[in-house]
Amino acid sequence: MRQLAADLGLAPGTVARAYRELETAKLIHTRRGAGTRVAALPSGPKRPDPAQLARLAWDFASAARALGADTEAILTAVRKALD
């Protein structure tokens, strides 16, 4: 991780956090002595985590409101994105 951080010009803690988040999301597996490997893709349909989905929606709505969008404009944008 230290070498990757140095190569990317990042703090080692930033790289460590990224690895932890990837492991939490089950996208990678790290084993001492065996290194880090990309995880296999899930076999079935994945159900979204409601808390993560709510957080993403809140982030989007907050950013849209900061741009001056009202509720109807935000809903219209989401509907168009889903089509």
N, C-alpha and C positions, 0 to 999 in steps of 0.2 A: 504494500500500500504506500509505503514511503516513496518508493521509486516512481510509482504511478503519479503520486501527488507532485513530485519534483518535475516529472516529464510534462505534466499539465499545468504547472505553475499554481497549484492549489495547496491549501493547508492539508496536512495529513488527516486531521479530524474531519474535514469535508469529505474526503474519499472514504474514510471509515463509516461515516454516516450514510453515504450513498450505498455502500455495501450492505449495511444493516437494513436500509429501506428495501433494497432489492431482495434480501433474504426474507424480510417480513412479507413481502408481496409474493414470495415463493417463486421468484424468477431465477434465482441462483441458489446453489447449495455450496457451502464452504465446509471443508473438513480439514482439520489440522493434519499436515503431512501430505494431504492429497490435493490441496489447492481448492480453487473455486471453479465450479462448472455451471454452465447455463442449465436450468431445469428443463425437463421435458414439458411440452405443451400439454395442458389438461385435455383429457379425452372427451369430456362431455361439455354441454353448454354451461357457461359460467354465469352465476347469478351475481349481480352487483352488490357490493356491501352497502347497505342503506346509509350508514354513517358517512362513508366516502362519497357517495352520490350526493348526499345533502351538503357536504362540504364544498364539492365542486359547484353545485347549483348556487350556493351562497356566494362563493368567490365570483362567479359569473355575474350574478345579480348585483353585487357590490360594485364591480368594475363598470357594469352598464349604467348603474345609477350615477357613478362618478362622471360618466360621459354626458349625463343629463337625460338619460332615457327614463320614461315613465313605465309603469307596469305593463300597459298594453304594448308598447314598443318592444319591451323585453320578451313578452310572450310571443309576439309576432316573429322576432328573431329566432327564438327557440323552435317554433313550429317550422319555419323555413329551413333551419338546420337539420331537422328530423326528416324532411321530405326528400 
